[in-house]
Amino acid sequence: MSTPTLLRPAVPWFGVTVFLAITFGAIWAAGAAVWLGGGDVQGDAAAPILMLAMYTPTLGALLTALMSGELRRPGDLLRRTGVRSSRPFPRVAGYTVAGLLLAPLLAVAALGVSSAAGGFVFHDPLPYGSLAGVLASQLLIFPLGMVLTFGEEFGWSYLLPKLLPLGLWRGLLISGVVWGVFHAPFTLQGYHYPGMPGGLAVLAFTVASVLLGALLGWLRLAAGSIWPAVVAHGAANLIASALPAVLGKPTSAAFHTSLSGWPGWVVMAAALAVLIVTGQFRKLTV
């Protein structure tokens, strides 16, 4: 499998290390703030901290760019991170629409897998009115969701091109692991997997992050733009996460009905397999 056109001939390890140190230092500070505030990561008091924490990768990227001199050429930085794209607008728009649809479709497929395994029961009949209402309400707040997911995606879009000299798949794997472990300060406090032992929760979310991160990375590189990944990330957070509660109910706590659970791993792995078999990853350039 061919690798994409690279921005640099070698990985700038010093810059990558600085980025990770700043980003992880900031996210652990946010996690400590939640813990000191009572440790209720699902509570209303933690929500502002979690929202601010989504911008810690942007903080890491901007401070690293300042130290490396990249901020002296902001136009180049915006192009390298995909905020500005040289690709035709219809191409970017098409992948952005794909990003909007990707996570909800994967979420429904994951519920199907969970249902087949006996872990989820769909409502019969399906509540189409309630579903339309939930989708409308989530789309109404979607612009705010994009503002928040941009905070993460700018940082990951800064990191990924720096890792691509290692090869496309190594770059996607490392960035996915970084994304998953990045959430550890909150996952260890019960976020995403309440009741699961902390270490196992971090491992489970990292698996999900590697799979979803590879799909978001494909969108980012195929479009030559950050915006499809921002939209897809927002759709995963807002739309996909809202579907299980309106479409049915789980029959066992052992079955996770979100994309971060094992049914989500299955459908995301299947989606990646389809992209690989159809040669979509061979076409990627930066």
NORNORGI-V687595 format. One record per backbone hydrogen bond with DSSP energy under -1.0 kcal/mol. NH is the residue of the N-H (numbers start at 1). CO is the residue of the C=O. Records with the same first field share a line. If there is no record, write none. Layout:
NH->CO + CO
This chain:
13->11
16->12
17->13
18->14
19->15
20->16
21->17
22->18
23->19
24->20
25->21
26->22
27->23
28->24
29->25
30->26
31->27
32->28
33->29
34->30
35->31
36->32
37->33
38->35
39->34
41->39
43->40
50->46
51->47
52->48
53->49
55->52
56->53
59->55
60->56
61->57
62->58
63->59
64->60
65->61
66->62
67->63
68->64
70->65
71->65
72->69
73->70
77->73
78->74
79->75
80->76
81->77
83->78
84->78
92->88
93->89
94->90
95->91
96->92
97->93
98->94
99->95
100->96
101->97
102->98
105->101
106->102
107->103
108->104
109->105
110->106
111->107
112->108
113->109
114->110
115->111
116->112
117->113
118->115
119->114
121->249
123->247
128->126
131->127
132->128
133->129
134->130
135->131
136->132
137->133
138->134
139->135
140->136
141->137
145->141
146->142
147->143
148->144
149->145
150->146
153->149
154->150
156->152
157->153
158->154
159->155
160->156
163->160
164->160
166->163
167->164
171->167
172->168
173->169
174->170
175->171
176->172
177->173
178->174
179->175
180->176
181->177
182->178
184->181
186->183
187->183
188->184
190->187
191->186
193->191
196->193
201->197
202->198
203->199
204->200
205->201
206->202
207->203
208->204
209->205
210->206
211->207
212->208
213->209
214->210
215->211
216->212
217->213
218->214
219->215
220->216
221->217
222->218
223->219
224->220
225->220
226->82
230->226
231->227
232->228
233->229
234->230
235->231
236->232
237->233
238->234
240->235
247->243
248->244
249->121
251->119
255->252
261->258
265->261
266->262
267->263
268->264
269->265
270->266
271->267
272->268
273->269
274->270
275->271
276->272
277->273
278->274
279->276
280->275
284->281
